[in-house]
């Protein structure tokens, strides 16, 4: 195979040359970028949020634990944990688009 027949929706197939392309396809030499479907992106985000070392969920859990132990919701400790959790969550969301 020497190239790819690419449709407008991003799907493609390997072809020998341009003559193998159908009316709704364009020919290109390099393999098109494969983008994961939205469900895979959401799954990757959820896994990243839950990672015990680098995820955001741990900060939210620590904040909830502090509140369960008696710290008020507006205490500096709880606010800092929620802020860190949101910061990490936004970074992860940007990373997996």
C-alpha distances in whole Angstrom, upper triangle without the diagonal:
4,6,8,11,14,17,21,22,19,17,13,10,6,6,5,8,11,13,11,13,16,19,20,16,15,12,12,10,11,11,14,17,18,22,24,26,29,31,29,30,34,33,32,35,38,37,37,41,42,41,44,44,42,42,45,46,48,50,51,52,54,56,56,58,60,61,62,64,66,65,65,62,63,63,62,60,58,58,56,54,53,52,50,48,47,46,44,42,42,40,38,37,36,33,32,31
4,7,10,13,17,20,21,18,17,13,11,8,6,5,6,9,12,11,12,16,19,19,15,14,10,9,7,9,10,13,16,18,21,24,26,30,31,29,30,34,34,33,36,38,37,37,41,42,41,45,44,42,42,45,46,48,50,51,52,54,56,57,58,60,61,62,64,66,65,65,62,62,63,61,60,58,57,55,54,52,51,49,48,47,45,43,42,41,39,37,37,35,33,31,30
4,7,10,13,16,18,15,14,10,9,6,6,6,6,8,11,10,10,14,16,16,12,10,7,6,4,6,7,10,13,15,19,21,23,27,29,27,28,31,32,30,33,36,35,35,38,40,39,43,42,40,40,42,44,46,48,49,50,52,53,54,56,58,59,60,62,64,62,62,59,60,61,59,57,56,54,53,51,50,49,47,45,44,43,41,40,38,36,35,34,32,30,29,28
4,6,10,13,14,11,10,6,5,4,5,8,8,8,11,9,8,11,14,13,9,8,6,5,6,7,6,8,12,13,16,19,20,24,26,24,25,28,29,28,31,33,33,33,36,38,38,41,41,39,38,40,42,44,46,46,48,50,51,52,54,56,57,58,60,62,60,60,57,57,58,57,55,54,52,51,49,48,47,45,43,42,41,39,37,36,35,33,32,30,28,27,25
4,7,10,12,10,9,5,5,6,6,9,9,8,10,8,5,8,10,9,6,6,5,7,9,10,9,10,13,14,16,19,20,23,25,25,25,29,29,29,31,34,34,35,37,39,39,43,43,40,40,41,43,45,47,47,49,51,52,53,55,57,57,58,61,62,61,60,57,58,59,58,56,54,53,52,50,48,47,46,44,42,42,40,38,37,36,34,32,31,30,27,26
4,7,8,6,6,4,7,9,10,13,12,11,13,11,8,9,11,8,5,5,6,7,10,11,9,8,11,12,14,16,17,20,23,22,23,26,27,27,29,31,32,32,34,37,37,40,40,38,37,38,40,43,44,44,46,48,49,50,52,54,54,55,58,59,58,57,54,54,56,54,53,51,50,49,47,45,44,43,41,39,38,37,35,33,32,31,29,28,27,24,22
4,5,5,5,6,9,12,13,16,15,13,15,13,9,9,9,6,5,7,9,11,14,14,13,11,13,13,14,16,16,19,21,21,22,25,26,26,28,31,32,32,34,36,37,41,41,38,37,38,39,43,44,43,45,48,48,49,51,53,53,55,57,59,57,56,53,53,55,54,53,51,49,48,47,44,44,43,41,39,38,37,35,33,32,31,29,28,27,24,22
4,5,7,9,13,15,16,20,18,16,18,16,13,12,11,8,7,8,11,13,16,16,15,12,13,14,14,16,16,18,21,21,21,24,26,26,27,30,31,31,33,36,36,40,40,37,36,37,38,41,42,42,44,47,47,47,50,52,52,53,56,57,55,54,50,51,53,52,51,49,47,46,45,43,42,41,39,37,36,35,33,31,31,29,27,26,26,23,20
4,6,9,12,16,18,21,20,19,20,18,15,14,14,10,10,11,14,15,18,17,15,12,12,12,11,13,12,14,17,18,18,20,22,23,24,26,28,28,30,32,33,37,37,35,33,34,35,38,39,39,41,43,44,44,47,49,49,50,52,54,52,51,48,49,50,49,48,46,44,44,42,40,39,38,36,34,34,33,30,29,28,27,24,23,23,21,18
4,6,10,13,15,19,18,17,19,17,14,14,15,12,10,11,12,12,15,13,11,8,9,8,9,11,11,14,17,17,17,20,21,21,23,25,26,27,29,31,32,35,35,33,32,33,34,37,38,38,40,43,43,44,46,48,48,49,52,53,52,51,47,48,50,49,47,45,44,43,41,39,38,37,35,33,33,31,29,28,27,25,23,22,21,19,17
4,7,11,13,17,17,16,18,15,13,13,14,11,9,11,12,13,15,14,11,9,10,9,10,12,12,15,17,17,18,21,22,22,24,26,27,28,30,32,32,36,36,34,33,34,35,38,40,39,41,44,44,45,47,49,50,50,53,55,53,53,49,50,52,51,49,47,46,45,43,41,40,39,37,35,35,33,31,30,29,27,25,25,24,21,19
4,7,9,13,13,13,15,12,10,11,13,11,8,9,9,10,12,11,8,8,10,10,12,14,15,18,20,19,20,24,24,24,26,29,29,30,32,34,34,38,38,36,35,37,38,41,42,42,44,46,47,48,50,52,52,53,56,57,56,56,52,53,55,53,52,50,49,48,46,44,43,42,40,38,37,36,34,33,32,29,28,27,26,23,21
4,6,10,11,12,13,10,9,11,14,13,10,11,10,11,11,11,9,10,12,12,15,17,17,21,22,21,23,26,26,26,29,31,31,32,35,36,36,40,40,38,37,39,40,43,45,45,46,49,50,50,52,54,55,56,58,60,58,58,55,56,57,56,54,53,51,50,48,47,46,44,42,41,40,38,36,36,34,32,31,30,28,26,24
4,7,9,11,12,9,10,12,16,15,12,12,10,10,10,10,8,10,13,14,17,19,20,24,25,24,25,29,29,28,31,33,33,34,37,38,38,41,41,39,39,41,42,45,46,47,48,50,52,52,54,56,57,58,60,62,61,61,57,59,59,58,56,55,54,52,50,49,48,46,44,43,42,40,38,38,36,34,33,32,30,28,27
4,6,8,9,6,8,11,14,14,11,11,9,10,10,11,11,13,16,17,20,22,24,27,29,28,29,32,32,32,35,37,37,37,40,42,41,45,45,43,42,44,46,48,50,50,52,54,55,56,58,60,61,62,64,66,64,64,61,62,63,61,60,58,57,56,54,52,51,49,48,46,45,43,42,41,39,37,36,35,33,31,30
4,7,8,7,9,13,16,17,14,13,10,11,10,13,13,16,19,20,23,26,27,31,32,31,32,36,36,35,38,40,40,40,43,45,44,48,47,45,45,47,49,51,53,53,55,57,58,59,61,63,64,65,67,69,67,67,64,65,66,64,63,61,60,58,56,55,54,52,51,49,48,46,45,44,42,40,39,38,36,34,33
4,6,6,8,11,14,15,12,11,8,9,9,12,13,15,19,21,24,27,28,31,33,32,33,36,37,36,39,41,41,41,44,46,45,49,49,46,46,48,50,52,54,54,56,58,59,60,62,64,65,66,68,70,68,68,64,65,66,65,63,62,60,59,57,56,54,53,51,50,48,47,45,44,42,40,39,38,36,34,33
4,5,6,9,11,12,10,8,6,8,9,13,14,15,19,21,24,26,27,31,33,32,33,36,37,36,38,41,41,41,44,46,46,50,49,47,46,48,50,52,54,54,56,58,59,60,62,64,64,66,68,70,68,67,64,65,66,64,63,61,60,58,57,55,54,52,51,49,48,46,45,43,42,40,39,37,36,34,32
4,5,8,10,13,11,10,9,12,13,16,17,18,22,23,26,29,29,33,35,34,35,38,39,39,41,44,44,44,47,49,48,52,52,50,49,51,52,55,56,57,58,61,62,62,64,66,67,68,70,72,70,70,66,67,69,67,66,64,63,61,60,58,57,55,54,52,51,49,48,46,45,43,42,40,39,37,35
4,7,10,12,9,10,9,12,13,16,16,17,20,21,24,26,27,30,32,31,32,36,36,36,38,41,41,42,44,46,46,50,50,47,47,48,50,52,54,54,56,58,59,60,62,64,64,65,68,70,68,68,64,65,66,65,64,62,60,59,57,56,55,53,51,50,49,47,45,44,43,41,40,38,37,35,33
4,7,8,6,7,7,10,12,15,15,15,18,19,22,24,24,28,30,29,30,33,34,34,36,39,39,40,42,44,44,48,48,46,45,46,48,51,52,52,54,56,57,57,60,62,62,63,66,67,66,65,62,63,64,63,61,59,58,57,55,53,52,51,49,47,47,45,43,42,41,39,37,36,35,33,30
4,6,5,8,9,13,16,18,17,17,20,20,22,25,24,27,29,29,31,33,34,35,37,39,40,40,43,45,45,49,49,47,46,47,48,51,52,52,54,57,57,57,60,62,62,63,66,67,66,65,62,63,64,63,62,60,58,57,56,53,53,52,50,48,47,46,44,42,41,40,38,37,36,33,31
4,6,8,11,14,18,20,19,18,21,22,24,26,25,28,30,31,31,34,35,36,38,40,41,42,44,46,46,50,50,48,47,48,49,52,53,53,55,57,58,58,60,62,62,64,66,68,66,65,62,62,64,63,62,60,58,58,56,54,53,52,50,48,47,46,44,42,42,40,38,37,36,34,31
4,7,10,13,17,18,17,16,19,19,20,22,22,24,27,27,28,30,32,32,34,36,37,38,40,42,43,47,47,44,43,44,45,48,49,49,51,54,54,54,57,59,59,60,63,64,62,61,58,59,60,59,58,56,54,54,52,50,49,48,46,44,44,43,40,39,38,37,34,33,33,30,28
4,7,10,13,14,14,13,16,17,18,21,21,24,26,26,27,29,31,31,33,35,36,36,39,41,41,45,45,42,41,43,44,47,48,48,50,52,53,53,56,58,58,59,62,63,61,61,57,58,59,58,57,55,54,53,51,49,48,47,45,43,42,41,39,37,37,35,33,32,31,29,26
4,7,10,12,12,11,15,16,18,21,22,25,27,27,27,30,32,31,33,36,36,36,39,41,41,45,45,42,41,42,44,47,48,48,50,53,53,54,56,58,58,60,62,63,62,61,57,58,59,58,57,55,53,52,51,49,48,46,45,43,42,41,39,37,36,35,33,31,30,28,26
4,7,9,10,11,14,16,19,22,23,26,28,28,28,31,32,32,34,37,37,37,39,42,41,45,45,42,41,43,45,47,49,49,51,53,54,55,57,59,59,61,63,64,62,62,59,59,60,59,58,56,54,53,52,50,48,47,46,44,43,41,40,38,37,35,34,32,31,29,27
4,6,8,8,12,14,17,20,22,25,28,26,26,30,31,30,32,35,35,35,37,40,39,43,42,39,39,41,43,45,46,47,49,51,52,53,55,57,58,59,61,63,61,60,57,57,58,57,55,54,52,51,49,48,46,45,43,42,40,39,38,36,34,33,32,30,28,27,25
4,7,9,12,15,18,21,24,27,29,27,27,31,32,30,32,35,35,35,38,40,39,42,42,39,39,41,43,46,47,48,49,51,52,54,55,57,58,59,61,63,61,61,58,58,59,57,56,54,53,51,50,48,47,45,44,43,41,39,38,37,35,33,33,30,29,28,26
4,6,9,12,15,18,21,24,26,24,24,28,28,27,29,32,32,31,34,36,35,39,38,35,36,38,40,42,43,44,46,48,49,50,52,53,55,56,58,60,57,57,54,55,55,53,52,51,49,48,46,45,43,42,40,39,37,36,35,33,31,30,29,27,25,24,23
4,7,9,12,15,18,21,23,21,21,25,25,24,26,29,29,28,31,33,33,36,35,33,33,35,37,39,41,42,43,45,46,47,49,51,52,53,55,57,55,55,52,53,53,52,50,49,47,46,44,43,42,40,38,37,36,34,32,31,29,28,27,25,23,22,21
4,6,9,13,15,18,20,18,18,22,23,22,24,27,27,26,29,31,31,35,34,31,31,33,35,37,39,39,41,43,44,45,47,49,50,51,53,55,53,53,49,50,51,49,48,46,45,43,42,40,39,37,36,34,33,31,30,28,27,25,24,22,21,19,18
4,6,10,12,15,17,16,15,19,20,18,20,23,23,23,26,28,27,31,30,28,27,29,31,34,35,35,37,39,40,41,43,45,46,47,49,51,49,49,46,46,47,45,44,42,41,40,38,36,35,34,32,31,29,27,26,25,23,21,20,19,17,15,14
4,6,9,12,14,12,13,16,17,16,18,21,21,21,24,26,25,29,29,26,26,28,29,32,33,34,35,38,39,39,41,43,44,45,47,49,47,47,44,45,46,44,43,41,40,39,37,35,34,33,31,30,29,26,25,24,23,20,19,18,16,14,13
4,6,9,11,10,9,13,14,13,15,18,18,18,21,23,23,27,27,24,23,25,26,29,30,31,32,35,35,36,38,40,41,42,44,46,44,44,41,42,43,41,40,38,37,36,34,32,31,30,28,26,26,24,22,21,20,17,16,15,14,11,10
4,6,8,6,7,10,11,10,12,15,15,16,18,20,21,24,25,22,21,23,24,27,28,28,30,32,33,34,36,38,38,39,42,43,42,42,39,40,41,40,38,36,35,34,32,30,30,28,26,25,25,22,20,20,19,16,15,15,13,10,9
4,6,5,7,9,10,11,13,15,16,17,19,21,22,25,26,24,22,23,24,27,29,28,30,32,33,33,35,38,38,39,41,43,42,41,38,40,41,40,38,36,35,35,32,30,30,29,26,25,25,23,21,20,20,17,15,16,15,12,10
4,5,5,6,9,10,11,12,14,15,16,19,20,24,25,22,20,21,21,25,26,25,27,30,30,30,33,35,35,36,39,40,39,38,35,36,38,37,36,33,32,32,29,27,27,26,23,22,22,21,18,17,18,15,13,14,14,10,9
4,5,5,6,9,10,11,12,14,15,17,19,22,24,22,19,20,20,23,25,24,25,28,29,29,31,33,33,34,37,39,37,37,34,36,37,37,35,32,32,31,29,27,27,26,23,22,23,21,18,18,19,16,14,16,15,11,11
4,5,5,6,9,10,11,12,14,15,17,20,22,19,18,19,19,22,24,24,25,28,29,29,31,33,34,34,37,39,37,38,34,36,37,36,35,32,32,31,28,27,27,25,22,22,22,20,17,18,18,14,13,15,13,10,10
4,5,5,6,9,10,11,12,14,15,19,20,18,16,17,18,21,22,22,23,26,27,27,29,32,32,33,35,37,36,35,32,34,35,34,32,30,29,28,26,24,24,22,20,19,19,17,14,14,14,11,9,11,10,6,7
4,5,5,6,9,10,10,12,14,18,19,17,14,15,15,19,20,19,21,24,24,24,27,29,29,30,33,34,33,33,29,31,32,32,30,27,27,26,24,22,22,21,18,17,18,16,13,13,14,11,9,12,11,8,9
4,5,5,6,9,10,11,12,16,18,16,14,15,15,18,20,19,20,23,24,24,26,28,29,29,32,34,33,33,30,32,33,32,30,28,28,27,24,22,23,22,19,18,19,17,14,15,16,12,11,14,13,10,11
4,6,5,6,9,10,11,14,15,13,12,13,14,17,19,19,20,22,24,24,26,28,29,30,32,34,33,33,30,32,32,31,29,27,27,26,23,22,22,20,17,17,18,14,12,14,13,9,10,12,10,7,10
4,5,5,6,9,10,14,15,12,10,10,11,14,16,16,17,20,21,21,23,25,26,27,29,31,30,30,27,28,29,28,26,24,23,22,20,18,19,17,14,14,14,11,9,10,10,7,7,10,9,6,9
4,5,5,6,9,12,14,12,9,10,9,13,15,14,15,18,19,19,21,23,24,25,27,29,28,28,25,27,28,27,25,23,23,22,19,18,19,17,14,14,15,12,10,12,13,9,9,13,12,10,12
4,6,5,6,10,12,10,8,10,10,12,15,15,15,18,20,20,21,24,25,25,28,30,29,29,27,29,29,28,26,24,24,23,20,19,20,18,15,16,16,13,11,14,14,10,11,14,13,11,14
4,5,5,9,10,7,6,8,9,11,13,14,15,17,19,20,21,23,24,25,27,29,28,28,26,27,27,26,24,22,22,20,18,17,17,15,12,13,13,10,9,11,10,7,9,12,10,9,13
4,6,8,10,8,4,5,6,8,10,10,12,14,15,16,18,20,21,22,24,26,24,25,22,24,24,23,21,19,19,18,15,14,14,12,9,10,11,8,6,10,10,7,9,12,11,11,14
4,6,9,8,5,7,5,7,10,10,10,13,15,15,16,19,20,20,22,25,24,25,22,24,24,24,21,19,20,19,15,15,17,14,11,13,14,11,10,14,14,11,13,16,15,14,17
4,6,6,4,8,8,8,11,12,12,14,16,17,18,20,22,22,24,26,25,26,24,26,26,25,22,20,21,19,16,16,18,15,12,15,15,11,11,14,14,11,14,16,14,14,18
4,6,6,8,8,6,10,12,11,12,15,16,15,18,20,20,21,24,23,25,23,25,24,23,20,19,20,18,15,16,17,14,12,15,16,12,13,17,16,14,17,19,17,18,21
4,6,9,10,8,10,13,13,13,16,18,17,19,21,22,23,25,24,26,24,25,24,23,19,19,20,18,15,16,17,13,12,15,15,11,13,16,15,13,17,18,17,18,21
4,7,9,8,10,13,13,14,16,18,18,20,22,23,24,26,24,26,24,25,24,22,19,19,19,16,14,15,15,11,10,13,12,8,10,13,11,10,13,15,13,14,18
4,6,6,8,10,11,12,14,16,17,18,20,21,23,25,23,24,21,23,23,21,18,17,17,16,13,13,13,10,8,10,10,7,7,11,10,8,11,13,12,13,16
4,5,6,7,9,10,11,13,15,16,17,19,20,22,20,21,18,19,19,18,16,14,14,13,10,9,10,8,5,7,8,5,5,9,9,8,11,13,13,14,17
4,5,5,6,9,10,11,12,14,15,16,18,20,19,19,17,19,19,19,16,14,15,14,10,10,12,10,7,9,11,9,8,12,13,11,13,16,16,16,19
4,5,5,6,9,10,10,12,14,15,16,18,17,19,17,19,18,17,14,13,14,13,9,10,12,10,8,11,12,10,11,14,15,14,16,19,18,19,22
4,5,5,6,9,10,10,12,14,15,17,15,16,14,15,15,14,11,9,10,9,5,6,9,7,5,9,10,9,10,13,14,14,16,18,19,20,22
4,5,5,6,9,10,11,12,14,16,14,14,12,14,14,14,12,9,10,10,7,6,9,9,6,9,11,11,10,13,15,15,16,19,20,20,22
4,5,5,6,9,10,10,12,14,13,15,13,16,15,16,13,10,13,13,9,9,13,12,9,12,15,13,13,17,18,17,19,22,22,22,25
4,5,5,6,9,10,10,13,11,13,12,14,13,13,10,8,11,10,7,9,12,11,10,13,15,14,15,18,19,19,21,23,23,24,27
4,5,5,6,9,10,11,9,10,8,11,10,11,8,5,8,8,6,6,10,10,9,12,14,14,15,17,19,19,21,23,24,25,27
4,5,5,6,9,10,9,10,9,12,12,13,11,8,11,12,9,9,13,13,12,14,17,17,16,19,21,21,22,25,26,26,28
4,5,5,6,9,9,11,11,14,13,14,11,9,13,13,11,12,15,15,14,17,19,18,19,22,23,23,24,27,28,28,31
4,5,5,7,6,8,9,11,10,11,8,7,11,11,9,11,14,14,14,17,19,19,20,22,24,24,26,28,29,30,32
4,5,5,5,6,6,10,9,12,10,7,11,13,11,11,15,16,15,17,20,20,20,23,25,25,26,29,30,31,33
4,5,7,9,10,13,13,15,13,11,14,16,14,14,18,19,17,20,23,23,22,25,27,27,28,31,32,32,34
4,6,9,11,14,12,15,12,11,15,16,14,16,19,20,19,22,24,24,24,27,29,29,30,33,34,34,37
4,6,9,12,10,13,12,11,14,16,15,16,19,20,20,22,24,25,25,28,30,30,31,34,35,36,38
4,6,8,6,9,8,7,10,12,12,13,16,17,17,19,21,22,23,25,27,28,29,31,33,34,36
4,5,5,9,9,8,10,12,13,13,15,17,17,19,21,23,23,25,27,28,29,31,33,33,35
4,6,9,9,6,7,11,11,10,12,15,15,15,18,20,20,21,24,25,25,28,29,30,32
4,6,8,7,6,10,11,10,12,15,15,16,18,20,20,22,24,25,26,28,30,31,32
4,5,5,6,9,10,11,12,14,15,17,18,20,21,23,24,26,27,29,30,32,34
4,6,5,6,9,10,10,12,14,15,16,18,20,21,22,24,25,27,28,30,32
4,6,5,6,9,10,11,12,14,15,17,18,20,21,23,24,26,27,29,31
4,5,5,6,9,10,11,12,14,15,16,18,20,21,22,24,26,27,29
4,5,5,6,9,10,11,12,14,15,16,18,20,21,23,24,26,28
4,6,5,6,9,10,10,12,14,15,17,18,20,21,23,25,26
4,5,5,6,9,10,11,12,14,15,16,18,20,21,23,25
4,5,5,6,9,10,10,12,14,15,16,18,20,21,23
4,5,5,6,9,10,11,12,14,15,17,18,20,22
4,5,5,6,8,10,11,12,14,15,17,19,21
4,5,5,6,9,10,11,12,14,15,17,19
4,5,5,6,9,10,10,12,14,15,17
4,5,5,6,9,10,11,12,15,16
4,5,5,6,9,10,10,12,15
4,5,5,6,9,10,11,13
4,5,5,6,9,10,11
4,5,5,6,9,11
4,5,5,6,9
4,5,5,7
4,6,6
4,6
4
